Amino acid sequence: MKANILIIDDDVEIRELLVQVLQRSGFQVTQAKDAASLKEIMPRTQPDMVLLDYKMPDATGLDLLPIIKKEWPEAEVIMLTGHATYDVAVEATKRGAFHFQEKPFDPESLLNLIKRALEIRSLRDAVSTGNAIFQCDAMKSVVRTVRRVATSDVSILITGESGTGKEVIADLIHTTSGRSGGPLIKINCAALPRELIESELFGSVKGAFTGAHTDREGLFRQAEGGTLLLDELSEMPIDTQSKLLRVLQEKEVRPVGGRTSYKTDCRIIAATNRKPEEAIRDGKLREDLFYRISAVSVHLPPLRERREDILPLANAFLKRYAAQANRDIGGFSPEAAERLRTFDWPGNVRQLQNEVQRAVLLSEGKMVEAADLSITSAPSESTSDTSFTLLEGVERNTIVQMLKETGGNKLETAKRLGIGRQTLYNKIKAYGIET
């Protein structure tokens, strides 16, 4: 069944644009031009997603948000506005908005945001009803852990290779917690320069360093009442880790260059694709921070270690992307299914998702055939580099093959494999691949 999206906006041109984009992507669309027309349609519609304008003649989006969440508590809300302010954005997330999108917006970016929100809702619903598509015992254990700890404020560490779904699990924990009405703020600790990460996390005062022209509110304060996800924790500089530990222990944060500390109230979820014990041994992760932040640890095994999940996940992705492309595709042929099941997926779930989306676009029949897949059968042991284990040899050869297909373009290679560019660089270096 296609998702139903409700548009509430007094601008007829915006509504027409959104209707065109959404219907082309296979969504059902309902419209309301203001608060009065919203009240009229409420009894006869059940949206999965609401696109809510902030400023309308008879109400603001902030006025309508509590009404919408009360009537449709499971619906995700994205607020659209041409009058963006930081305070409004914070208040919108506190009242239950999934995201705050400024106008004018790029339709494709908004569409991706909508799909992301619906994906998180689908996973959240599956976990809450016990109908999750995970079949392996390890992931069933993850689901049980998420159910038990989501409602608490305990810090959680999520580990697993790139592409295993750590961010999705973090989203799920937040949206099923008592803090779901607050913001979910994310930072990738590997993506920021060393000199900026502390001001990003803790904030800074004007003049604290070169380029600090105004006071900056850090992510800890932005996440007040909600959740802060520290992704790739082990890539954070060690000296910053010590300051982070102090914040977690004292529950207050002091901006860089500031003299005043502020109380902080946000739940911490951390994630890393490194094994914690190796990161500690290599000096990448403070041991005391690890113990402080991992009150509960959740490990997501790589897809190659949970083959029972491959076809259920692939079928779920197939259903979604076929609907979005308005394609009538019934499933995978036996040959295609076997190829999916036996492939080692170095990019994990993210790579599987990208592969299925590509196959939907390329397939011409009622089934996805093996020829529609870009992946090849796993190489035999004799073709693997003998200096690696068989599993490592499979991964190495997959990377080499993809580099050949992209003409050595590392960014495109990482994208096709469904892994981060830095992860690809690390694997190229580790396997001694000549590029």
Buried (B, 14 or more C-beta within 10 A) or exposed (E): EBBBBBBBBBBEEBBEBBBEBBBEBBBBBBBBBBBEBBEEBBEEBEBBBBBBBBBBEEBBBBEBBEBBBEBBEEBBBBBBBEEBEEEBBBBBBBBBBBBBBEBEBEBEEBBEBBBBBBBBBBBBBBBBEEEBBBBBEBBBEBBEBBBEBBEBBBBBBBBBBBBBBBBBBBBBBBBBBEBBBBBBBBBBBBBBEEEBBBBBBBBBBEEBEEEBEEBBBBBBBBBBBBBBBBBBBBBBBEEBBEBBBEBBEEEBBBBBBBEEBBEBBBBBBBBBBBBBEEBBEEEBBBEEBBEBBBBBBBBBBBBBEBBBBBBBBBBBBBBBBBBBBEBEBEBBBEBBBBBBEEBBBBBBBBBBBBBBBBBBEEBEEEBBBBEBBEBEEBBEEEEBBEEBEBBBBBBBBBBBBBBEEBEEBBEBBBBBBBBBEBBBEBBBEEBEBEE
